[in-house]
Amino acid sequence: MPIQSHTIQNTTGFHARPARQFAEAASSFPCAIRVCKGAKCVNGKSILGMLTLGAKHLDVLVIEAEGEMAEEALDKLGRIVNQVFVE
């Protein structure tokens, strides 16, 4: 199972807009996607799940993907986590 770690670059953290963008992108892939912050893990295809992580600026998210197109999913989702959203 491919795994990547990414540090949140957005100064306001991983709020509703990036969580929505992440979950929508994750949902476009057929593989299972799990996102962890510390010991808490959620379904990466769930906006609510992503918001419950409470991820803030410089927190590290570990993204795991399993199944078809897992590597492609990790690449796209990593770009979203590394993106700085203009507020």
C-alpha angles and dihedrals in degrees: 000000000000116000132187132183121212133180116225108247098183108104092217093050130234099322131161100297098051090039090055092046091048095048093046092050091046090051091056090068125076094220127092113257126199126183124198133191107186109315095338115095129182140178105272091213091065119086091198091049091052091050092050089063087072090211114187136189111303094011113136120237120197112208120198125187128187127186138018115003093006095145093048090049093051092050093051095042092047089056090054093051091048093049120107110220118214107235 
